[in-house]
């Protein structure tokens, strides 16, 4: 059938309507005349694929990557870069409006390079996984990857790369990777049992899994990466979460610090390895970190060395229940929850606390809009909204909302 697409929606597909039924079409964009074939029919919607482009959008471009539509990564590379940013900013706006939030400010865009921006990868049998499939796409170069990653891919054939699922991190910003000064570190996902000495002054030995941290006492350097961000050295475990786009992350940490006035105390919820707290510590007399992953807090202690701070190895919910009431009021708060959004207890706490300055980061616009709607209802006012383009050429949307009272 022939269709005319209307708009791009969350997930990157554009939609059309036939007899009132919505049709989702990947690798399309608004206002295109397409000949499509229905690939899946549901009660309320259909999925389709493009057979022929009858009239292309003026913003359609030829994808630069030979693996495009094969690997499960990029899905908007067929769209002019500036236009795809506008499309995603509009998706973010629509989701906020759908959640009852009246926007009195334009969504601003924070971005970096379109290509060669990504430092963190998971390789599967030496290649990238195909979307919604266990099939592996062998690659010699990735246009998303930073230069050191591509140098590794180009110099090491697929059959010589480690098999299974591995973690790879490579960046020009790397100061040290593992026990070497290399720009790339590769580590297996499967830990190996190993006998270690608790510390140099103790004769006691423990059997633990290699590269796993034991109560913050033993820290393996084998999976540790240190990067230089805005003149600060930040360390983390390559197997844990860390931002993949360091170019944009540098801008975001600076933006957050510029948005906040500074003062006596700041709260960093879902603090991870302290990658944001390390910068907040320059503006506040004391930083309070809350992070359930105690292995990550081992690195936070290192990254905030010499700065006054308190770390709580608790979930946000448990911290609210057991610790929050005993602390003095905070001048500001930064909250960066997982994709599922803020825990209810955390959201309730922030709504009641009415902290004067609040920066809310998110990697999911739906849960971000849901949580922001509750904060607005509680009396917070949105000062700025930013679309953070951490993943160019994809439909991924991260955001920063700056609140005041």
Sine and cosine of phi, psi and omega as CSV:
sin_phi,cos_phi,sin_psi,cos_psi,sin_omega,cos_omega
0.00,0.00,0.36,-0.93,0.07,-1.00
-0.98,-0.18,0.67,-0.74,0.00,-1.00
-0.69,-0.73,0.30,-0.95,0.16,-0.99
-0.84,-0.54,0.87,-0.50,-0.05,-1.00
-0.95,0.30,0.52,-0.85,-0.06,-1.00
-0.98,-0.21,-0.85,0.53,-0.04,-1.00
-0.47,-0.88,0.28,-0.96,0.07,-1.00
-1.00,-0.06,0.68,-0.73,-0.07,-1.00
-0.88,-0.47,0.12,-0.99,-0.01,-1.00
-0.81,0.59,0.78,-0.63,-0.08,-1.00
0.95,-0.31,-0.26,0.96,0.11,-0.99
0.99,-0.13,-0.21,0.98,0.05,-1.00
-0.98,0.21,0.50,-0.87,0.18,-0.98
-0.99,-0.16,0.39,-0.92,-0.09,-1.00
-0.86,-0.51,0.44,-0.90,0.14,-0.99
-0.69,-0.72,0.22,-0.98,0.01,-1.00
-0.82,-0.57,0.75,-0.66,0.12,-0.99
-0.80,-0.60,0.89,-0.45,-0.03,-1.00
0.79,0.61,0.63,0.78,0.05,-1.00
0.99,0.13,-0.12,0.99,-0.02,-1.00
-1.00,-0.09,0.70,-0.71,-0.04,-1.00
-0.99,0.15,0.69,-0.73,0.06,-1.00
-0.87,-0.49,0.82,-0.57,0.03,-1.00
-0.99,-0.11,0.79,-0.61,-0.06,-1.00
-0.80,-0.59,0.95,-0.32,0.06,-1.00
-0.94,0.33,0.39,-0.92,0.04,-1.00
0.87,0.49,0.49,0.87,0.09,-1.00
-0.86,-0.51,-0.11,-0.99,0.08,-1.00
-0.39,-0.92,0.13,-0.99,-0.08,-1.00
-0.87,0.49,0.52,-0.86,0.13,-0.99
0.88,0.48,0.68,0.73,0.12,-0.99
-0.91,-0.41,0.65,-0.76,0.09,-1.00
-1.00,-0.07,0.89,-0.45,-0.14,-0.99
-0.77,-0.64,0.57,-0.82,0.23,-0.97
-0.99,-0.12,0.85,-0.52,-0.10,-0.99
-0.80,-0.61,0.27,-0.96,0.08,-1.00
-0.82,-0.57,0.74,-0.67,0.03,-1.00
-0.95,0.31,0.83,-0.56,0.00,-1.00
-0.98,-0.21,-0.36,0.93,-0.01,-1.00
-0.41,-0.91,0.78,-0.63,-0.04,-1.00
-0.90,-0.45,0.84,-0.53,0.04,-1.00
-0.92,-0.39,0.09,-1.00,-0.03,-1.00
-0.89,0.46,-0.69,0.73,-0.12,-0.99
-0.97,-0.24,-0.22,0.98,-0.05,-1.00
-0.38,-0.93,0.26,-0.96,0.09,-1.00
-0.83,-0.55,0.49,-0.87,0.21,-0.98
-0.96,-0.26,0.59,-0.81,-0.06,-1.00
-0.64,-0.77,0.27,-0.96,0.12,-0.99
-0.81,-0.58,0.47,-0.88,-0.04,-1.00
-0.97,0.23,0.80,-0.61,0.14,-0.99
-1.00,-0.08,-0.63,0.78,-0.04,-1.00
-0.40,-0.91,0.67,-0.74,0.07,-1.00
-1.00,-0.02,0.94,-0.33,-0.04,-1.00
-0.99,0.14,-0.63,0.78,0.08,-1.00
-0.57,-0.82,0.92,-0.38,-0.08,-1.00
-0.99,0.10,0.46,-0.89,0.15,-0.99
-0.92,0.39,0.55,-0.83,0.07,-1.00
-0.90,0.43,-0.22,0.98,0.00,-1.00
-1.00,-0.09,0.04,1.00,0.03,-1.00
-0.97,0.25,0.73,-0.68,0.01,-1.00
-0.80,-0.61,0.26,-0.97,0.03,-1.00
-0.99,0.16,0.85,-0.53,-0.02,-1.00
-0.85,0.52,0.70,-0.71,-0.06,-1.00
-0.99,0.17,-0.28,0.96,-0.12,-0.99
-0.99,-0.13,0.76,-0.66,0.02,-1.00
-0.94,0.35,-0.27,0.96,-0.02,-1.00
-0.99,-0.14,0.06,1.00,-0.06,-1.00
-0.87,0.49,0.68,-0.73,-0.09,-1.00
0.96,0.29,-0.01,1.00,0.05,-1.00
-0.98,-0.22,-0.79,0.61,0.04,-1.00
-0.99,0.14,0.20,-0.98,-0.08,-1.00
-1.00,-0.03,0.39,0.92,-0.06,-1.00
-1.00,-0.02,-0.99,-0.14,-0.11,-0.99
-0.92,0.40,0.58,-0.82,0.09,-1.00
-0.65,-0.76,0.19,0.98,0.04,-1.00
-0.75,-0.66,0.34,0.94,-0.04,-1.00
-0.95,0.31,-0.21,0.98,0.04,-1.00
-0.99,0.13,0.02,1.00,-0.06,-1.00
-0.91,-0.40,0.69,-0.72,0.09,-1.00
-0.74,0.67,0.70,-0.71,-0.18,-0.98
-0.87,0.50,-0.73,0.68,-0.01,-1.00
-0.89,0.46,-0.60,0.80,-0.01,-1.00
-0.94,0.33,-0.62,0.78,0.01,-1.00
-0.92,0.39,-0.52,0.85,0.10,-1.00
-0.90,0.44,-0.68,0.73,0.02,-1.00
-0.90,0.44,-0.62,0.78,0.02,-1.00
-0.88,0.47,-0.68,0.73,-0.03,-1.00
-0.95,0.30,-0.58,0.81,0.08,-1.00
-0.89,0.45,-0.60,0.80,0.03,-1.00
-0.93,0.37,-0.62,0.79,0.07,-1.00
-0.87,0.49,-0.70,0.71,0.03,-1.00
-0.87,0.50,-0.70,0.71,0.02,-1.00
-0.88,0.48,-0.71,0.70,-0.02,-1.00
-0.88,0.48,-0.64,0.77,-0.01,-1.00
-0.92,0.39,-0.63,0.77,0.05,-1.00
-0.90,0.44,-0.71,0.70,0.00,-1.00
-0.89,0.45,-0.64,0.77,0.02,-1.00
-0.88,0.48,-0.48,0.87,0.01,-1.00
-1.00,0.00,0.22,0.98,0.11,-0.99
0.99,0.13,0.28,0.96,-0.01,-1.00
-1.00,-0.09,0.86,-0.52,0.04,-1.00
-1.00,0.07,0.89,-0.45,-0.07,-1.00
-1.00,-0.02,0.85,-0.53,0.04,-1.00
-0.95,-0.31,0.21,0.98,0.00,-1.00
-0.64,-0.77,0.55,-0.84,0.01,-1.00
-0.97,0.25,0.63,-0.78,0.06,-1.00
-0.96,0.27,0.84,-0.54,0.01,-1.00
-1.00,-0.07,0.43,-0.90,-0.08,-1.00
-0.92,-0.40,0.79,-0.61,0.10,-1.00
-0.93,-0.37,0.85,-0.52,-0.07,-1.00
-0.60,-0.80,0.16,-0.99,0.05,-1.00
-0.75,-0.66,-0.56,-0.83,0.02,-1.00
-0.93,0.37,0.54,-0.84,0.02,-1.00
-0.96,0.29,-0.58,0.81,-0.02,-1.00
-0.85,-0.53,0.27,-0.96,0.08,-1.00
0.82,0.57,0.72,0.69,-0.05,-1.00
-0.93,-0.37,-0.35,0.94,-0.22,-0.98
-1.00,-0.06,0.74,-0.67,-0.04,-1.00
-0.95,-0.31,-0.39,0.92,-0.12,-0.99
-0.94,-0.35,0.77,-0.64,-0.02,-1.00
-0.67,-0.74,0.42,-0.91,0.29,-0.96
-0.89,-0.45,0.90,-0.44,0.04,-1.00
-1.00,-0.10,0.60,-0.80,0.02,-1.00
-0.88,-0.48,0.93,-0.36,-0.07,-1.00
0.78,0.63,0.65,0.76,0.09,-1.00
1.00,0.08,-0.07,1.00,-0.03,-1.00
-0.74,-0.67,-0.28,-0.96,0.02,-1.00
-0.95,-0.32,0.57,-0.82,-0.02,-1.00
-0.97,0.22,0.65,-0.76,0.09,-1.00
-0.95,0.30,0.54,-0.84,-0.06,-1.00
-0.87,0.49,0.73,-0.68,0.03,-1.00
0.81,0.59,0.61,0.79,-0.05,-1.00
-0.42,-0.91,0.40,-0.92,0.10,-0.99
-1.00,0.02,-0.04,1.00,0.00,-1.00
-0.93,0.37,0.57,-0.82,-0.02,-1.00
-0.96,-0.28,0.73,-0.68,0.07,-1.00
-0.99,-0.17,0.94,-0.33,0.02,-1.00
-0.92,0.39,0.69,-0.72,-0.01,-1.00
-0.74,-0.67,0.52,-0.85,0.09,-1.00
-0.95,-0.30,-0.30,0.95,0.00,-1.00
-0.35,-0.94,0.55,-0.83,0.10,-1.00
-0.82,-0.58,0.83,-0.56,-0.03,-1.00
-0.92,0.40,-0.33,0.94,0.07,-1.00
-0.97,0.24,-0.49,0.87,-0.22,-0.98
-0.96,0.28,0.58,-0.81,0.15,-0.99
-0.91,0.42,0.33,-0.94,-0.09,-1.00
-0.80,0.60,-0.75,0.67,-0.01,-1.00
-0.86,0.51,-0.57,0.82,0.03,-1.00
-0.91,0.41,-0.71,0.71,0.00,-1.00
-0.92,0.40,-0.55,0.84,0.06,-1.00
-0.89,0.45,-0.62,0.78,0.06,-1.00
-0.92,0.40,-0.72,0.69,-0.03,-1.00
-0.89,0.46,-0.63,0.77,-0.03,-1.00
-0.95,0.31,-0.53,0.85,-0.07,-1.00
-1.00,-0.02,-0.19,0.98,-0.05,-1.00
-0.81,-0.59,0.92,-0.39,-0.02,-1.00
-0.91,0.41,0.38,-0.92,-0.10,-0.99
-0.84,0.55,-0.61,0.79,-0.03,-1.00
-0.96,0.29,-0.27,0.96,0.02,-1.00
-1.00,-0.09,-0.17,0.99,0.03,-1.00
-0.98,0.20,0.46,-0.89,0.01,-1.00
-0.83,0.56,0.64,-0.77,0.02,-1.00
-1.00,0.02,0.21,-0.98,-0.08,-1.00
0.99,0.17,-0.25,-0.97,0.00,-1.00
-1.00,-0.07,0.84,-0.55,-0.02,-1.00
-0.79,-0.61,0.37,-0.93,0.08,-1.00
-0.98,-0.21,0.72,-0.69,0.01,-1.00
-0.74,-0.67,0.71,-0.70,0.06,-1.00
-0.68,-0.73,0.79,-0.62,0.01,-1.00
-0.51,-0.86,0.72,-0.69,-0.04,-1.00
-0.35,-0.94,0.47,-0.88,0.13,-0.99
-0.92,0.39,-0.31,0.95,-0.02,-1.00
-1.00,0.06,-0.04,1.00,0.01,-1.00
-0.94,0.35,0.77,-0.63,0.08,-1.00
-1.00,-0.04,-0.65,0.76,0.01,-1.00
-0.48,-0.88,0.69,-0.73,0.01,-1.00
-0.83,-0.56,0.91,-0.43,-0.06,-1.00
0.90,0.43,-0.72,-0.69,-0.01,-1.00
-0.99,-0.13,0.26,0.97,-0.04,-1.00
-0.79,-0.61,0.08,-1.00,0.08,-1.00
-0.99,-0.15,0.32,0.95,0.02,-1.00
-0.91,0.42,0.36,-0.93,0.05,-1.00
-1.00,0.03,-0.13,0.99,-0.05,-1.00
-0.77,-0.64,0.66,-0.76,0.11,-0.99
-0.78,-0.63,0.66,-0.75,0.02,-1.00
-0.79,-0.61,0.74,-0.67,0.01,-1.00
-0.63,-0.77,0.57,-0.82,0.04,-1.00
-0.96,0.29,0.51,-0.86,0.01,-1.00
-0.98,0.22,-0.40,0.92,-0.09,-1.00
-1.00,0.00,0.87,-0.50,0.03,-1.00
-0.96,0.27,0.41,-0.91,0.00,-1.00
-0.88,-0.48,0.70,-0.72,-0.01,-1.00
-0.93,0.37,0.66,-0.76,-0.12,-0.99
-0.50,-0.86,0.64,-0.77,0.05,-1.00
-1.00,-0.03,0.78,-0.62,-0.04,-1.00
-0.72,-0.70,0.35,-0.94,0.08,-1.00
-1.00,-0.02,0.69,-0.72,-0.08,-1.00
-0.86,0.51,-0.76,0.65,0.13,-0.99
-0.40,-0.92,0.16,-0.99,-0.15,-0.99
-0.92,0.40,-0.33,0.94,-0.02,-1.00
-0.99,-0.10,0.02,1.00,-0.07,-1.00
-0.90,-0.44,0.59,-0.81,0.06,-1.00
-1.00,-0.02,-0.17,0.99,-0.04,-1.00
-0.93,0.36,0.69,-0.72,0.02,-1.00
-0.86,-0.52,0.51,-0.86,-0.03,-1.00
-0.77,-0.64,0.55,-0.84,0.14,-0.99
-0.99,-0.12,0.90,-0.44,0.04,-1.00
-0.74,-0.67,0.13,-0.99,0.07,-1.00
-0.99,0.14,0.77,-0.64,-0.05,-1.00
-0.81,0.59,0.67,-0.75,0.04,-1.00
0.96,0.27,0.16,0.99,0.09,-1.00
-0.98,-0.21,0.64,-0.76,-0.05,-1.00
-1.00,0.05,0.69,-0.72,-0.04,-1.00
-0.96,-0.27,0.98,-0.21,0.08,-1.00
0.77,0.64,0.53,0.85,0.05,-1.00
0.96,0.27,0.11,0.99,-0.05,-1.00
-1.00,-0.03,-0.70,0.72,-0.05,-1.00
-0.96,-0.28,0.80,-0.60,0.01,-1.00
-0.80,-0.60,0.90,-0.43,0.02,-1.00
-0.98,0.18,0.66,-0.75,0.04,-1.00
-1.00,-0.02,-0.14,0.99,-0.13,-0.99
-0.90,0.43,-0.53,0.85,-0.02,-1.00
-0.92,-0.39,0.27,0.96,-0.04,-1.00
-1.00,-0.02,0.73,-0.68,0.09,-1.00
-0.88,-0.48,0.66,-0.75,0.12,-0.99
-0.87,-0.50,0.78,-0.62,0.01,-1.00
-0.84,-0.54,0.42,-0.91,0.02,-1.00
-0.97,-0.23,0.93,-0.38,-0.01,-1.00
-0.85,-0.53,0.86,-0.51,-0.02,-1.00
0.73,0.68,0.72,0.70,0.06,-1.00
0.93,0.36,0.24,0.97,0.10,-0.99
-0.90,-0.43,0.66,-0.75,0.06,-1.00
-1.00,0.02,0.87,-0.50,-0.03,-1.00
-0.89,-0.46,0.78,-0.63,-0.03,-1.00
-0.91,-0.41,0.50,-0.87,-0.01,-1.00
-0.31,-0.95,0.21,-0.98,0.06,-1.00
-1.00,0.05,0.81,-0.58,-0.08,-1.00
-0.89,0.45,-0.38,0.92,-0.02,-1.00
-0.99,0.11,-0.27,0.96,0.02,-1.00
-1.00,-0.01,-0.08,-1.00,-0.02,-1.00
-0.98,0.20,0.70,-0.72,0.21,-0.98
-0.43,-0.90,0.50,-0.87,-0.04,-1.00
-0.85,0.53,0.64,-0.77,-0.02,-1.00
-1.00,0.06,-0.44,0.90,-0.06,-1.00
-0.94,-0.34,1.00,-0.08,-0.08,-1.00
-0.96,0.28,-0.40,0.92,0.02,-1.00
-0.91,0.42,-0.72,0.69,0.02,-1.00
-0.96,0.27,-0.61,0.79,-0.02,-1.00
-0.88,0.48,-0.61,0.79,0.08,-1.00
-0.86,0.52,-0.69,0.73,0.00,-1.00
-0.91,0.41,-0.61,0.79,-0.05,-1.00
-0.94,0.35,-0.68,0.73,0.02,-1.00
-0.89,0.46,-0.63,0.77,0.04,-1.00
-0.92,0.39,-0.66,0.75,0.00,-1.00
-0.88,0.48,-0.71,0.71,0.01,-1.00
-0.87,0.50,-0.73,0.69,0.00,-1.00
-0.90,0.43,-0.57,0.82,0.04,-1.00
-0.94,0.34,-0.51,0.86,-0.03,-1.00
-0.97,0.23,-0.38,0.92,-0.07,-1.00
-0.98,-0.20,0.62,-0.78,-0.12,-0.99
-0.99,0.17,-0.39,0.92,-0.11,-0.99
1.00,-0.06,0.16,-0.99,-0.01,-1.00
0.37,-0.93,-0.50,-0.87,-0.10,-1.00
-0.99,0.16,-0.72,0.70,-0.16,-0.99
-0.55,-0.83,0.65,-0.76,0.03,-1.00
-0.75,-0.67,0.60,-0.80,0.00,-1.00
-0.96,-0.28,0.78,-0.63,0.05,-1.00
-0.90,-0.44,0.98,-0.20,-0.02,-1.00
-1.00,-0.01,0.68,-0.74,-0.11,-0.99
0.87,0.50,0.84,0.55,-0.23,-0.97
-0.98,0.20,-0.27,0.96,-0.02,-1.00
0.86,0.51,-0.72,-0.69,-0.02,-1.00
-1.00,0.03,0.25,0.97,0.04,-1.00
0.98,0.18,0.40,0.92,-0.06,-1.00
-0.92,0.39,-0.43,0.90,0.10,-1.00
-1.00,-0.08,-0.63,0.77,0.01,-1.00
-0.84,0.54,-0.56,0.83,-0.02,-1.00
-0.86,0.51,-0.52,0.85,0.02,-1.00
-1.00,0.04,-0.58,0.82,0.04,-1.00
-0.89,0.46,-0.50,0.86,-0.04,-1.00
-0.90,0.44,-0.30,0.95,0.05,-1.00
-0.99,0.17,-0.28,0.96,-0.07,-1.00
-0.93,-0.38,-0.27,0.96,-0.07,-1.00
-0.82,-0.57,0.54,-0.84,-0.02,-1.00
-0.93,0.37,-0.51,0.86,-0.01,-1.00
-0.58,-0.81,0.67,-0.74,0.03,-1.00
-0.89,-0.46,0.76,-0.65,0.07,-1.00
-0.95,-0.31,0.87,-0.50,-0.02,-1.00
-0.96,-0.29,0.69,-0.72,0.09,-1.00
-0.82,-0.57,0.87,-0.50,-0.05,-1.00
-0.43,-0.90,0.83,-0.56,-0.06,-1.00
-0.95,0.30,-0.43,0.90,-0.02,-1.00
-0.99,0.10,0.98,-0.19,-0.09,-1.00
-0.94,0.34,-0.41,0.91,0.10,-1.00
-0.89,0.46,-0.63,0.78,0.03,-1.00
-0.92,0.40,-0.57,0.82,-0.01,-1.00
-0.93,0.37,-0.39,0.92,0.12,-0.99
-0.85,0.53,-0.68,0.74,0.01,-1.00
-0.96,0.28,-0.56,0.83,0.04,-1.00
-0.86,0.50,-0.65,0.76,0.04,-1.00
-0.86,0.50,-0.65,0.76,0.02,-1.00
-0.93,0.36,-0.68,0.73,-0.07,-1.00
-0.95,0.31,-0.36,0.93,0.04,-1.00
-0.95,-0.32,0.32,0.95,-0.01,-1.00
-0.82,0.57,0.76,-0.65,0.02,-1.00
1.00,0.05,-0.12,0.99,0.02,-1.00
-0.96,-0.29,0.62,-0.79,0.00,-1.00
-0.95,0.32,0.83,-0.55,-0.02,-1.00
-0.34,-0.94,0.30,-0.96,0.10,-0.99
-0.76,-0.65,0.75,-0.67,0.00,-1.00
-0.91,-0.41,0.71,-0.70,0.06,-1.00
-0.89,-0.46,0.90,-0.44,0.04,-1.00
-1.00,0.08,0.90,0.43,-0.07,-1.00
-0.69,-0.72,0.36,-0.93,0.18,-0.98
-0.93,0.38,0.35,-0.94,0.03,-1.00
-0.85,0.53,-0.66,0.75,-0.02,-1.00
-0.89,0.46,-0.72,0.69,-0.01,-1.00
-0.93,0.37,-0.57,0.82,0.04,-1.00
-0.90,0.44,-0.69,0.72,0.02,-1.00
-0.87,0.49,-0.67,0.74,-0.07,-1.00
-0.95,0.31,-0.55,0.83,-0.18,-0.98
-0.93,-0.37,-0.37,0.93,-0.17,-0.99
-0.81,-0.59,-0.54,0.84,-0.20,-0.98
-0.84,0.54,-0.67,0.74,-0.10,-1.00
-0.93,0.37,-0.32,0.95,-0.03,-1.00
-1.00,0.04,-0.07,1.00,-0.06,-1.00
-0.98,-0.22,0.51,-0.86,0.05,-1.00
-0.93,0.37,0.28,-0.96,-0.01,-1.00
-0.86,0.51,0.53,-0.85,0.02,-1.00
-0.99,-0.10,0.56,-0.83,0.08,-1.00
-0.98,0.22,-0.48,0.88,-0.05,-1.00
-0.39,-0.92,0.28,-0.96,0.02,-1.00
-0.57,-0.82,0.64,-0.77,0.17,-0.99
-0.88,-0.48,0.79,-0.61,-0.02,-1.00
-0.80,-0.60,0.80,-0.60,-0.07,-1.00
-0.71,-0.71,0.97,0.25,-0.12,-0.99
-0.97,0.22,0.18,-0.98,0.11,-0.99
-0.93,0.36,-0.04,-1.00,-0.07,-1.00
-0.84,0.54,-0.51,0.86,-0.03,-1.00
-0.95,0.30,-0.16,0.99,0.03,-1.00
1.00,0.02,-0.11,-0.99,-0.03,-1.00
-0.93,0.36,0.61,-0.79,0.15,-0.99
-0.89,0.45,0.51,-0.86,-0.06,-1.00
-0.84,0.54,-0.65,0.76,-0.01,-1.00
-0.89,0.45,-0.61,0.79,0.02,-1.00
-0.92,0.39,-0.71,0.71,0.00,-1.00
-0.89,0.45,-0.68,0.73,0.03,-1.00
-0.89,0.46,-0.65,0.76,0.01,-1.00
-0.88,0.48,-0.73,0.68,-0.02,-1.00
-0.91,0.42,-0.61,0.79,0.02,-1.00
-0.89,0.46,-0.62,0.78,-0.02,-1.00
-0.99,0.16,-0.59,0.81,-0.09,-1.00
-0.94,0.35,-0.53,0.85,-0.01,-1.00
0.74,0.68,0.85,0.52,0.03,-1.00
-0.92,0.38,0.72,-0.69,-0.17,-0.99
-0.84,0.53,-0.62,0.78,0.00,-1.00
-0.79,-0.61,0.78,-0.62,-0.07,-1.00
-0.66,-0.75,0.80,-0.60,0.09,-1.00
-0.91,-0.40,0.88,-0.48,-0.03,-1.00
-0.93,-0.36,0.91,-0.41,0.06,-1.00
-0.99,-0.13,0.44,-0.90,0.03,-1.00
-0.36,-0.93,0.53,-0.85,0.10,-0.99
-0.96,-0.29,0.18,0.98,0.03,-1.00
-0.63,-0.77,0.91,-0.41,-0.08,-1.00
-0.91,0.41,-0.48,0.88,-0.02,-1.00
-0.93,0.37,-0.76,0.65,0.00,-1.00
-0.95,0.30,-0.50,0.87,0.08,-1.00
-0.89,0.46,-0.74,0.68,0.00,-1.00
-0.90,0.44,-0.65,0.76,0.03,-1.00
-0.86,0.51,-0.75,0.66,-0.03,-1.00
-0.93,0.37,-0.64,0.77,0.00,-1.00
-0.91,0.41,-0.58,0.82,0.04,-1.00
-0.88,0.48,-0.64,0.77,0.03,-1.00
-0.92,0.38,-0.63,0.77,0.01,-1.00
-0.92,0.40,-0.66,0.75,0.03,-1.00
-0.89,0.45,-0.68,0.74,0.01,-1.00
-0.88,0.47,-0.52,0.86,-0.02,-1.00
-0.99,0.17,-0.15,0.99,0.06,-1.00
0.87,-0.50,-0.08,1.00,0.07,-1.00
-0.95,0.31,0.51,-0.86,0.04,-1.00
-0.89,-0.46,0.75,-0.67,0.02,-1.00
-0.97,0.24,0.85,-0.52,0.02,-1.00
-1.00,-0.09,-0.68,0.73,-0.02,-1.00
-0.55,-0.84,0.52,-0.86,0.15,-0.99
-0.77,-0.64,0.72,-0.69,-0.01,-1.00
-0.82,-0.57,0.73,-0.69,0.23,-0.97
-1.00,0.01,0.86,-0.51,-0.05,-1.00
-0.98,-0.19,0.94,-0.35,-0.09,-1.00
-1.00,0.05,0.96,0.27,0.03,-1.00
-0.96,0.29,-0.41,0.91,-0.10,-0.99
-0.75,-0.67,0.97,0.22,0.04,-1.00
-0.83,0.55,0.49,-0.87,0.03,-1.00
0.94,0.34,0.16,0.99,0.11,-0.99
-0.85,-0.53,0.16,-0.99,0.02,-1.00
-1.00,0.02,0.07,1.00,-0.05,-1.00
-0.91,0.41,0.68,-0.73,-0.04,-1.00
-0.79,-0.61,0.87,-0.49,0.17,-0.99
-0.90,-0.43,0.43,-0.90,-0.11,-0.99
-0.55,-0.84,0.34,-0.94,0.10,-1.00
-0.73,-0.68,0.82,-0.58,0.08,-1.00
-0.90,-0.43,0.80,-0.60,0.00,-1.00
-0.97,-0.23,0.85,-0.53,-0.02,-1.00
-0.94,-0.35,0.42,-0.91,0.19,-0.98
-0.67,-0.74,0.18,-0.98,0.02,-1.00
-0.97,-0.26,0.00,0.00,0.00,0.00
